Amino acid sequence: MSELSDQMTFMDRIKNIMYMLYFDFWFQTFDVKKWNQFYSEVLGRPTTIYETMGKADFWFIRTYWDLEFPRPFLPNFDFVGGLHCKPAKPLPKEMEEFVQSSGENGIVVFSLGSMVSNMPEEKDNIIAFALAQIPQKVIWRYEGRKPDKLGPNTRIYNWIPQNDLLGHPKTKAFITHGGTNGIYEGIYHGIPMVGIPLFADQADNIAHVKAKGAAIRLEYRTLTSADLLKALRIVINDPLYKENAMKLSRIQHDQPVKPLDRAVFWIEFVMRHKGAKHLRVAAHDLSWFQYYSLEVIGFLLACVATGMFIITKCCLFCFQMFFKTGKKKKE
């Protein structure tokens, strides 16, 4: 959630630590009680979110190493990002005719997700005005009012077959809010993106695609027509963005087992063996002071302190004996 890549400067590392401490504090202070209550109500007995999560036999992560940055993980984790992706199917007749009418310029697919049904009038006109200035045809999933500045090259739909559009050979770019499903559909089909994150993990998702060289990020609050127009022209006309998007796509496709098949295998594996305790790390059974080895550190410090105390006492004793012996000889 820090929106950083794996190549961090000194200030980035400070920011990363501050984010980690902030989110830990926020979760512990405000969220953990709500989740404890939720899990207790669902399970019908007193429990905590940590206890419930610690009992999980297997974890599925909704991303994959084409988008993620390498880091160590436990054996009961599997990255299944893109498990919902599939080859594109034919578009509805009316939509296909509109796409074909774009000629060599192609189309741009625009969706800010199902949770955004409308926008302020000023904002949707800013977007519509920018889209009207590109030579590509635009398919925009939007349920709000029709913007006054909507160009003839743009069509608005309440719903679009997003995966099929992104897999269409005429698609040149994808304007997205950065949801995981949309990001992986774009990666699967090798489409460069313009990201306009709104909330939750979207900014971090866009930051990852940007770090891979396949996206440009824009800020929704400060978005202008000029910003959107410039970003679209870059990702469409600069071949580097398409090359990087295709590189991610090749990595996504080049897996020995498809993500969905891996997910099915591990679910059935856990069912067959009534769990996967042999993959579960014993750290879940440790108390917090054992997890951080505080008692070990305390014991070692006590040993060092005791050793230093004994050595100091011995040195003082030897010094006193030597001093007394020397004094007697002088007398």
N, C-alpha and C positions, 0 to 999 in steps of 0.2 A: 504493500500500500504506500510505500515511500516514493514510488514513481521513479526509482533509480535503476540504473543498469548494474552490471557486474564490474564495470570500469568506473570506480569512484575516486574522486579527488579527496584531499584531506577534509575539506568542508562538506563534501557529500557523505563521508563516513560519519562526521559529527551529526549531520542531519539524519542519517540512518539510525544512529543510536538514540537520538532524541525521539524519533518516530516510534521506535520499539518501546522505549520507556513510557511514552505518552499513551500508546495503545494498551500496554499492560496495565497502567494505572487506571485508564478509563474503563477498561473491561472489569478489572477487579472492583472498582468503586461503584460503577453504575449498572453494568450488564450482568455480572455473574449471579446476582441474587434473582433476577428475573428468569434467567435460564435454569437455575436450580429449582425454582418454583414450577417452571414449565415441565421439566423432566420428571419432577416428583408427581405432578398431576397426571401426566401421560402414563407413567409406569405404575401409578397407584401406591407408591411407597416413598418414603423420604430418601432422596438421593441428591447428588450434585452433578453438574455438567462434566466435571473432571473425572468423577467415578464412572459415569456412563461412557465417556469418550475413551477412557483407559481400558474398558472391556471390549472395545471394537477389535475384531479379529483381522479385518482387512479394510484398507482405505483406498478409495478411488479419487484421483486428482483430475480435475476437468481440463488440464492442459497437457502439453507434450513438450519434448525437448527441442522441437523446432522453435518454440516461442520462449520456453523457460531458459534460465541461466543455470549452468551446471552447479550442483551442490549435493552433498551426501543425503541419502534417505534410507529409511529402514526397509527390510525385505518385504514387509506387509503393506507397502505402498506401490500403486501402479498408476502411471500417467496415461489416461485414456482420452485426452483431448481430441475432439473431432469425431467421437464415436457416433455422432448423429449425422455426419456428413455422408453424402452419397452422390453418384453421378447425376448430372442434370437431366430432368425430363422435359419433354416438349412443353412450350408455353401455351397458354390459351390463345386461340386464333387471333382475337382482336389485339392482344398484347404482342404477339409475334409479328403481326403486320406493322405495328408501331415501331418495334425494334428494327425490323428490316428496312423501314423507311429512313433509318439513320445513315444508311450508306456506309462509306468508309470511316466516317467519324465515330461510329459506334454509340454506345449508351453509357450513362452513369446511373448507378443504383443508389438510392438515398433512403435510409431508414434510421430513425432514432429509437427503434424498439417499440414493443407493444405497450409499454407503460407511459409513453408520451403520446397522448391523443390530440393535443393541441398546443399552441404556443401563443404568446402575446402577438398582437397584430403587427407591431413594429418589427419583431424578430422574424416572423415568417415572411414579411416583405423584404427584409434584408437578404434572406436566403433565396427567395424567389427571384429577386433582381440579379443576384450573382449567377444563378443557374440559367437565366435567360440570355446571358452573354456568351455562353460556350457553344461551340458548333455541335456538340453531342446532344442526342435526345436524352431526357431524364425521366426516370420512373421513380416517383416519390411516394413512399408509404406514409400517409398522413390523414388523420380523421378530422382535423380542424377545418375552419372556414377557408374558402378558396382565397389565397392572397391576391391583392389587387394588382401586384406587379408580376404575376405568374406569366411566364413567356410561352409562346406557342410550341416550344420544344419540350415542354414539361407536362407530364400527366400525373395526376394525383389519384391514388388508389387507397381504399380503406385497408386492403390486404394485398400483399404481393407474394408470389412464390419465390422467396428470396434466394434459396439455394439454386433453383433452376435458372434464375436470372444471372446469378454470379457465375454459373457454369456455362452461360451462353458465350459463344465465340466473339460476339460484338461488344461485350462488356469491357469497358476501359478503366473504370474506377468505381470505388465503393465508398460512399460517405456514411459513416457509422458512428454510433454512440460508444462503441467499444465493449458491448456485451460479449461474453465468452462464446456463445453460439455463433453470433455473426462474425466475430473475429476468425473463428476456425472455418467457417464456410468460405470466407475470403481467402484464407491461407490454402485451404483444400483446392480451390480453383485458381490460385495464383493471381489474385487481383490486388493491385496497390490500393491503399486506403487513405482517406482523409478522416481523421478521428476528431469527434466533438464530444468528449466525455461529459457526463452529467452528474453521476453520483456513484457510490459504492466502489467496486473494483475496476470500473471502466477506465479511469485515468491510468491506473497501473497497467491494464491490458494494452492501452494505446502506447504507453511508454515502452513496453516490451517490443511491440511491432515497429515503433519508431527507431529503437536501438538496433533492430535488425535491418534497418534501411528500407522498409516497405511501407512507411506511412508518414504523414505529416499531422501534427496535432494542432488544433485550434481551440481557443477558449470560448465557451458558449456565452458567457456574460459579456465579453468584450468583442464578440464576433461582428465583423463588418463585411459588407459585400465585397470589398476589395480583398480582404483576407481570404475569403472563401474562393473567390475567382483565381487569385494567385496560387493558392494551394492546389486547386484542381488542375490548372494549367501545368504545374510542375509535375504532379504524379502521372498525368496523362502523357506529357511530351518528353519528360526525362526518362530515357530507357533504363536507367539504373534502378528506378523504383520497380519497374516491371520485372527486371532481372532478379532483384532481391525477393520479390513476391514469388516468382517461379522457383527460386532456390528453396524457400520455405515449403512450397507445395511439394517439391520433389522429396524433401526430407519427410514430410507428413505421409506421403504415399509409400515411401521405401521402408516399410516395417515388415518383419517376418510374419507377424500375426496382426490382423486388423484390430483397432482399439475395441470395437464392440465385441469381437470374438474373445479378446483377452478378458474383458469384463465378465462375459458369460462364463468363461472357464473358471475364473477365480470365485465367482459366486457359487458355481456348482462344486468347486473344490472344497469350499468352506462347508457346504451342505453335506458332501460325502463324508468328510472327516469330522463333522460336528465341531467345527471350529478350526482355527489355525494357530493354536497356542505356541507351536514351535517357531513361529515367525514373530511372535509378540515380544517386544523388548521388556526385560525385567524392571526397567526404570519406572514403569507404571506402578509397581508395588512399593516403591521407596517413598519415604516421607520427604518433605521438602529439604530438611537439613541433611538427610542422607543423599538426596539427589545432587546437592551442591557440595557433598563431602565435608560439611562443616565440622562433623565430629572427628573426622580423620585429620583435618587441618588443626583442630583444637588439640587433639592428642599429640600431633607432631610438634606443635608449638610448645605444649607442656613439656615434652621430652627435651626440646632444645633449651627451654628455660631452666629445667631441672639440671641438665648437663652444665649449662653456664653457671648455675648457682653452685654446683659441686666443684667445678673447676676454680671458680672465684674463691670459694672457701679454702680449697687446697692451697691455692697460691698465697692467700692471706696467712694460712697456718705455716707454710714453709717460710714465708717472709718473717713472721714473728719468731719462729725457731732460729732462723739464721741471725736475726737481729739480737736475740737473747744470747746466742752462742758467741757472737762477736763482742758483745758487751762484757761477758764474763772473762774473755781472754784479755781485754784491756785492763780489767781490774786486777 
